[in-house]
Amino acid sequence: MMWQITAGEKSLAFDDATHSVHFRDGDWTHVVKLEAVLSYSREEQPWRLRPGNLHRCDGAVRAPELQIAAEFDDFTADLAFRFDKNGRLRSSVRWKAAVPLSSAVFAFALPFPAVEHPTLPMSLYNGNPSTGASGAPHFRTDCADCLLLEETRLPVPGGNVEFDGHFFSLLLEPSEADEWSLGLERRSGGETALLFTSGAVAVNGRKDHIYGLKCRLVPFSSCYRELRPDDTLRKNFAIHWGTLESPGHGFRDLPQSAFKLFSPQAEPVLSRTAMIALKRSALDERSMPDGYICVPPGNIYRAPVYYLYGWTGQSFRLAFCDIKYGVLFDAPEYIDRARRHLDFFLAYSGTGLPGLRHTYYRLQEERWEAEPEGFSVRALGETYSDLGRILVFAREHRLSMPNHYLECLCEGMDFMLSHLLPCGIPPVMWRPDGSAAAEEISAAGTAYLTGLWHCWSLTDDPKYRSAAEWLLRNYWMIGGDRFDRPFSHATLDSGCEDKEAGIPFFTAAALAWRLTGETEYRHWAEVTADWLLSWMYCWNVPFAPESFCRRNGFKSLGWSTVSVENQHLDVFFPAWELFEFGLETGNDYLQQAGSIAFAAWSHGISQGGGDWMFQTPGHQGEQFFQTNWTFPLCEAIAHYPEPFRSYFKQAGFRFDGDDRQLWRGGYNPWDVSWIIALVFDAALSFEWHGRRTGGNGIRG
């Protein structure tokens, strides 16, 4: 007998006679055997999943649920499925041991003859083609491979594959008490399964290992269960499938489904007013007579004071914060200060090539520098783009700015456009003579995109609009069109798929739509926004009981991760820009996401007196470790200056070289100035919006 439940064009059916499950979308059907859906391992380490010996199987529909009861040699399994109002298949499975089971692993799988564009948030984006052999997670669809990740490692607790013109998403309801796992396994015969298990892990085909340190695998075997007869395991999850609108864009369902399933809510611990005051204090502390220092004296790595433009300094974005604050709070002294800092860079950072500038200034030596490898495209692109933002803002608010500011912006854009790779994008680095330091394809140059658009809006010169559209399209065709090569290689300390590579493209596409009205650019921004939201936690990870984050009430919801190599949390994310774009397009989901991200940043801001390991209010550490991963930091922490070393000792840190004590709630108080820039800039924008609308700009 065929048992079936439906939701619009979709249906789920179970055939008693063939023991098969049918996923339907209109006339299209994908059929899987129940034995392939339910597999297990016992008495083997490392684990080896295999189908159970099915004795009996019964289906029934008890509205609104489709229920399946199955009896195997060693266990029974009960499954229940129902469609919710949004068309997602809410599901649960319960395993019950029939005999004693040692070293047991249970799995629920969706097998496919072949899959494309697999996505596991933060860890896998179409196989990570830009990551290379770095030791970070990979998954190959053309040979035997396995990648199973702890659910805490999944910002969106799910995975997605594309198959036969359709997408399939499998999402877990996260557990508080015990940790499950989700991932991909390529099985014998070429079949690939999207599956979750009762805890089994594997990275790059190595079972009982996790990605525990940067570019290094670590043995991990706490994934096995010891069950007595009648012991049970239960997991709630959801499945969603549908027709692909564009190949490569199936991942978009993950954040969209997560917001439907979990309804994440903002959890601020500070008001926006308090955040503005604290970041105002922090920025005042960084301001020198002619610039903003990147790190304060007495920092954890004993780094000397220096100005840094772009990268982790974000000096022009700090200047923009001063200017916005000055206008918003009628404080012209901050506008004057910002002009002085802008003047210093634009007057003295140049090289022999107009538009190519140094991005470091060492205060003690009074010396300008570039990166050791060359002139960073991303650092210069961010600096010029922020200059464009400042000039547009100044025009809107009738602030006087020197004429040569715009000349410098145009000069920077002209240099970039005349020093491209043959494929039509900037390199990662330029040499002093303007040649490319390497010809690898990257998204580092996306940092220039908003600068180009601002340059056009300020000059009305059609060559800049033409160049902006051309470069935006080049990046879209490389990455976004099919996401065959997702945005990558833009972070300072890794070469891989990373959220920071996609952020400038999103903001530029949104700006392009805003300036031109071209719906194509709006679509590009919407697609990239979904990709970025796959990096943002839509749930709260249960931190280790004695961890620093747990003790201080830190919440992971709303925080975003960095890259497939650097799997920690930080504030580099377009919170205001997502909210603003959602507001302009009528997209409540993007508005909510932006609000949640901004609210998350209220966690971890020091109020002084040793709070979050800082004596001065407004400081905020860069790295929060939300899962079983960290940098090799123990040796560094052992040599931190006081009072940081004492703070770690008070927090229970053992100086024994074991970096795992930072897992699931560790923290590193590296306080670089971009943290001020990102949070302060967004806070001022939300404040501006709140004053215009009479609200606070933050949605739950």
N, C-alpha and C positions, 0 to 999 in steps of 0.2 A: 504493500500500500504506500502511496505517496502522501506525505504530510507536508503542509505548506503554510507559510505566513507571507504576507505581502506588504509593501509600502510603495505606492505609486507604481513605477515601472519595474521596481526591484522586487525580488522574492527570494526566500530561502526555503528549500525543500529537502526532505529526507525520504529516501526510498528504502523501505523495510527489506524488500527482496534482494537488493544489490548492496545494501549497507553503504550507500553513497549519499553525499551531501551535495546539493546543487545550488550554486550561487548564480542568480539570473539578473540580467539587466535588459529588459525588453526581449528581443529575440536571441540575445547572446547568453550562453550558459557555460559556466566552468564547473566541472564535476570532479570531486575527490572522494576517495574511499575513506571510510571512517578509520580503518586500521592505519592509514597514513596520517590522519589527523591526530590520533592519539598514539604516542610512542613513549617508550620508557627505557631506563637502564637500571641494572641492579648488579651488585657485587662486582663492579668493575671500576677501577680508577686508573687512568682517566675514563670517564663515562663513554658509553657507546649506545646511542639511541637506536632502538629497533622496534618494529611493530609488535604489539601483543598478540597472543593467540585468542581470537575472538570466538566466544562460545554462543552468545546470544545478544540480540540487539533489538530494542523496541522503540518506536517513535510514537508520539502523540501530540496533538494540539490542544492545549488548554488555554484558551484565549486569555491574553494575547501571545502566549508563549508557545514555541515549538520545543518539545522536550525529547531528549534521547537518553535512554538508559542502556548501558553496555556492560557485559560481563566478560572478563578476560581470565586467563589462568591465575594471575597473581593479584588482580585488583578489579574493582568495578569503577565505572565512570558514569557520572550523571551530568548532562549538558542541558542548558536552558538558553533560549534565544528569543528576543523580542525586539521589534523595531520601535525606536522612540519617535517623537514628533518631528525630529529633524532627519529621519531616515537612517540613523546609525543603528547598527545591530548590537544592542546591549546583550551581553552574554556572560555566562558563568560556567565553570567546570568544577566538579568535585571528584577527587580520586579517593577511593577507600581501599585500604590494604586488605587483601584476603588471606595473606600469609605473612610471616615476618619478612621484611624487606631491608636489606643492608646496603649501604651506599647507593640509595635509590635516587633517581632523577626522573621526573615526569615532564612531558612536553605536550603542548598543543601546537600544531603546525598547519600552515596553509601551503601545500606543495604546488609548484607550477613546473611545466616542462621547461620553461626558460623565462628569465626575467631581465628587465632592463632598468637602468637608472635607480638602483637600490639606494634608499636613504635611511640612515640611523642618525638622528639629530646629534650634532656635535662631533660625531665620530666617522661618519661615512656619507659622502656625497658623490654618487656615481663612481664609486671605487677610488675616489681621491686621486685623480690623474696627476695632480700637481705635487703630490706629497713625495713621490719617489720612494726610495728604500730607506726612509728615515727611521723606521721602527715604530711609527705611528700606525693606527689601525688601517687595514686594507680589507678588501674582499674581492676575489676574482670570480667571475661568472663563467669562466671557460675551463675550470679545472676544480678538483676537490678543494674546498676551503670551508672555513667556519669562523664566524664572528658573532659571539654571544656576549652581551654586555650587561652589567648590573643595571637595574632599572634606575638607580640613583645617577647613573651616567647619562641619562636621557632627559634633556630639558623638556622636550615633549615625550612622554613615556610611551613611545611607539616606534613603529617602522613602516616603511612604504616601499612598494615595488610597482613596476609597470609590467603588464602582461597582455599581449593580444589586443592592444588598443584600449586597455582599461587600467585603472589604478586599484590597488588594494592596500588598505591601511589596517594595521593591527595595533591597538592601543591598550595599555594596561591601566587598571585602577591601582595606583601605587599602594604599597603595603607599609604599615607602620612597624609591625613586629619583625618581619623577616623579609629578606630581599630576594626577589625573583630576577629573572634575566630575560632579555629579548634580543633577537638578532636573526642571522641568516646561516643556513647550512646548505652547501651544495652536496647532494647525495649521489650515490652510485647510479649510473644510467643517465646522468646529466640533469636530473631534477633539482630544482632549488626551492628550499622551504623558507618562508617567513614564519618564525616561530617564537614562542616564549616557553621557558622552562621553570622548574621549581628552584633554580639557582645555578645551573651549570654555566660555566664561562669558558670562553676561548677567544684568542686574539690571533689573527693572521694564521689560522690553522692549528695553533698550539693550544690544546685543551688544558684546563686547569691553570691558565695564566690570564692575567689582566694587564691592561695598560696602566701600570702603577706609578711610573716615573716618566719624565719627559723622554720620549723616544726609546723607552725601555720597557720590556715586559717583566712581570713579577709573578712568581708562583702564587697560586691562590686556590685552596682546595676546601674552603668552608661551604661548599655548595651541595653537599650530599645529605640525604635524609635517612634517619633510622626509624623505621615504622613497624609497629606491632599490628597484629590483626585488628581491624576495625578503626585504626588511626586514619584520619582524613586530612587531605589538603584541599583548599578551595581558593580559586582565583576568579575575580571579576575582570572582565575585559570588554572590548568593543571591536567590531569589524565594520569597515565602511569600504564600499567599492563603487565604481562608476566609470563612465566613459571619459577617456582623456580628451580634453580640449586641445592640448598641444603636447606632443611627445617631449618628455623630459620635465614636465610640470606636475607630475603626480604628487610630488612632495608637498604641494600647496595644501593638500587635504590634511596634513598632519596638524599644523597649528590651527587651522580652521575647525577641524573636528575637536581638537583639545579644548578650545574655547567653548564649543557647544556642550561637550561632555562634562567638563570640570568646572565651568563658570568661575574662573579665578577672580579673586577680589583683591583690591589694593589693600596693603597693610602698612601704612606709614607709621613711624614712631616719632616723627617730628613734623610740625606744621611747615607749610611753605615759607611762612614768615621767618620761622626759626632757621630754616635751611639757608635762606638768603642772608640772614645776619651772620651765621657761622661761616659761610663761604666768603662773605664780604671781609670778615676778619682774617681769614686765611689768605686771601688775595692781597690785602694790605700788607701782610707780613712778607709776601714775596716781592713786593715792588721796591726796586732800587731807583736811583736817580734817572737812569736811562733804559730800564728794562725790568723784566720779571725773572727772578731766578727759578730754575727748574726744580731744584731740591733744596730744602732748607739746610743751614749748618747743623751739624750733629746728626745727620741722617744715618740710617742703619748701615750703609755701605761706605761711609766716610767719604763720599764723593765731594769734590770741591764745588763751590758755587759757580754756576754758569747760566747763561741765557741759552735757551733752545727754542728754535722756531719750527713749528710743525712737530711731528713725532710726539714725544712725551712732554715737550715744553708747551706747545700750543700758545706761544706768546701773543700772536695776533688775535687769537680767540679770547685770551685774557683781556687784551685791549678792548675788544668788542664788548666784553662784560662790563668793563669800566664805563664805556660810552653808553651802553643801554641803561646801566644803573644811574648814571648821571642824568639822563633824560627822564627816566621813570621817577626818580626821587629828587629831581631838581637840585642836583649836586654837581655844578659845572667843574669843580676841581678835579673830578674823576675823568671828565672828558679831556681836560687840559693834560692830565697825566698820561692818558692814553696817546695823545698826539705826540708828546715827548718821546714815548717809547717807540712809536711808529717811525718818527723822524730818525732815531738812532739807527734802526735797522736799515731803512731805505737809503740813508746817507752813507753808511760805512760797510755794509755787508757785501758789496759788489766784487766781481772778479773782472778779468779782462774781457769777458763776454757779456754784453748787456742781457739781463734777464736771468743769468746764472749767478746765484748768490750762495754765500756761506750760511749755514744754519746754526752754528755754535759760536758763542762768544765766551771766552774764558776770562773772567773778571780779574783774577790775580795776575795773569800774564798779559792782559789787554790784547788778546789775540783772537782773530776770527779763524774758524776751521770748518771743514765739511766732515762727512763720515770718513773713516779710514778707507772704505772701498770706493768713495767718490761722492758725488752730490746726489743726495736722496731725492728722487722724483716725488715720492709721497710727501716728504717734509716740505719741499718747495711748493708743491701743489696745494697742500693744506694752507700754507702761509698766504699764497696769492689768493686762494678762494676766500679766506677770511678777510683779506684786504678788500675784495669785491663786496663782501657782505657789509663791511663797515661803510664803504662809499655809498652803497644803495641805501642803507639805514640813514646815513647823514643827509642824503638828498631828500628822503621822505620827511625828515624832521628838521630840515633847513639848518643843518649844522655846517659850519664853514670847515672845509678841508683843503689843504694846499693842492694846487693844480698838478704838481708833480706826482702825487699819489696815484692818480689815474694814469699818468704816463708810465709809472713803474708797473702798474697792473698790466697795461697793454704790452709793455716790454717783456714781461714774464710770459704772457701768453704767446707772443710772437716767437720767443726763444723755443718754447716747448714745441710749437707747431713746426718749426724748422729743424727739429732734432728728434725725429721719430724713427722707430724701427721700420723695416720694409713692410711689415704687416699693418702699419698704420696706427700704432699706439706707442706711447713713450716706453723706454726701458725701465728697469728698476733703479738704475744709477747712471749718472753721466760722469765721464772723466773731465778733468779740468779743460780739455780742448773741446768739450761738447759731444764727443763720441760716446756711444753706448758702452758701459762697462761690461755688459753681457747682453745677449740677445734673447734671453728666455721670455716667454709670454707671461705677463703678470697683470694684475689689476692695480698696480701701484699708481699708475697715471690717472685712475678715476678721481684722484684728489684734485686734479685740475679742472674737472668738468664744470662745477658750479662757478669757478672763476671765469671760464669762457662765457657762460650764460650771463653772468653779471657784467662782464666786459661789453657784451652786445647791448644789454639794457642801458648801460651808462653812456655808450658812444653812439648807439644806433648805427654802427658800421656793419653792413650786411656780411662782411667777410667773417666776423666773429660768430654771427648766427650760423652761417654755413659751416664753419669749422666746428662749432659746438654740436650741431646735428650730426655731422659726419663722424666725429669722435665718439659721441654717444652711441651711434649705430654700430661702429666698429666693436665697441665693448659688448654691446648686446649680442652681436653675431658670434663673438668669441665665446661668451659665457651664457647669457640669459636666454638666447633663442631656444636652445634645447637643453641647456645645462650639461652638455657633454663635458665641458671644462668649466666647472663652477668658479665663481670669483675666488681668487687665490693670491698668495704671495705678496701681501701688502703689510704684514706685521713686521715689527722690528727684529724679532728674535726667532722667527721660524719661516719656513718656505713651504706653505701648504694652503689648503682651503681654509679660509678664515672669514669671520663676519666683517672684519674691518675693511676687507676688500670690496664688500658689497654695499657698505653704508654710503660712500660717496656716490655710487651709481644711483642708488635709490633717491638720495636728496637731489641729484642732478636731473633725474627723469621727472620727479615731481615738480621741480622748478621749470623744466622745459614745458611741461603741460600747463603750468600756471601762466607762463609767459606767452605761449603760442596757441593754447587751446587744442593742440593736436591730441586726439584720443589715443593714438598709438603710444605716446609717451606716458599717458596715464596708465595704460595697460602694463608697460614695462615697470613702472613704479609699483603697481599692485603686485605683480609677480615677485619682484625683488623684496618687497615688504614681507611676503609670506616666507621667502627664503630666510630673511633675517630673523623672523619670529620662530623659526625652527631652532635657533640658538638660545632662545629665552625660556627660562624655567617657568612653566605654567603651574607649578606645584611646589610644595615645601618639602625638601629632603629632610628625613629624620637624621639629624646629626648625632655623632657619637655622644654618649651621655656626659662625659667629662670634657668635651671639646670646648675650645675657646668660643666658637660661634654659638654653641648650645647655651653656655653659661651666660652669654651676653644677649640672648634673645634674637639673634640674627635669623632672618628668613630668606630662603633662596628664591621664593616666588618673585618674578619680575626681573631678576638679575639675568644677565646674558653671559654666555661662555665665550671664549676667545677664539680658539682654533682647534683643528683636529690634533695638533701637537700639544698645545697649551690648554689643558682642560680645566681651567679655573674660572672664577667669576670676576668681572670687573664692570665699570660703569660706562665703557665705551659703547654707546648705543644711541640711536636717534629717537629718544623718547618724545621730545616736543615735536620733532618733524613727523613722526608717525601720527601723533595726535592731530596735528594741523592738517596733514593730508587726509586723514579720516574725516575731519570736520568739513573740509572743502568738498569731499566726494560723497558725503553722507554715509560713510562706512563706520558704523558703531563699533565694530570689532577692532579696527585700527585705532580708533579713539581710546577704547578701553585698554588696548595693549600699551599705548603710549603713556597713559595715566598710571598703569600698574608699574611700568618700568621706572617712571619718575618717583613714585611712592617708595619703591624698593631702595632707592639711593639714600633715603633718610636713615637707613640702617648703616651703622658703622661710622657715622660722623662723630668725632670726638667733641665732647663738651668741656674738655680740659680736665686737669687734675688727675691724669693717668687713664682717663676713659679711652678705651681702644688703644692703649699704650702711648697716648700723647698727652703732654702737659698743656699744650696750647689748644684752645677751641678751634674748630673748623677743619682740623687735619682729618684725613681719611686714608686708610691703607688701600693699596691697589689690589691685593690678591686674597680672595677667600676660596678655600678648598672645600667644595661641596660633595666630592665623591672620593672613591678610592684611588686618588691620584695626587701627586704633588711634584714640584720641582725638587731636585736634590738640595735641600735647604739646610739640613741639620748642621753641616760644617760651617755654613755661612752664619747661622744663628748663633753658634758657639762663639763667634768672633764679633757679634754685634756690639756696638758701644753701649754704655749705660745711658739712660735707664732701661733700654730695650731688653738687654740680657736679663736684668732682674725681673722685668715684666713677664718674660717667658718662663722664668723659674717660678714666679708666683702662680702662673697659670698651670703649673704641673708639668711643664716641658722637661723631658729628660735629655740631657746632652750626651746621648749614647750612640749617635750616628744613625738611629732608626727613623727614616723619613716617614714611615707609615703612621707615626703618631700625629701627623698633620692631616691624615685622611679624615674625611667626613666631618669637617668642622674646624680645620686649621686656618691659620691667618698669617699674613706677612705684612707688616706695617711700612711698606715702601711707599712714600708719600710724594709722588711726582705731581707737577703742577697741572697736567692735563685733567687730573681728577677734579681739581677746582674748576677748570674751564668747562668741562662737560656738565657738571651738576649746576654750577652757577648760571651758565647760559640758559639751560632748560628752565631753571627756577624763575629766572627773570621773564622768560617767554610765557610761562604759565601764569605768572603774576600779571603780566600785561593783558593776557586773555581774560583773567579773572576780573580785572578792573573794567574791561570793556563790556563784559557780559553780566557783571554782578554776581558771578559765582567764583569758585576757586579753581576751576579748570581740571579738577581731579575727580575722576569717576571711580566708583567702587567696582 
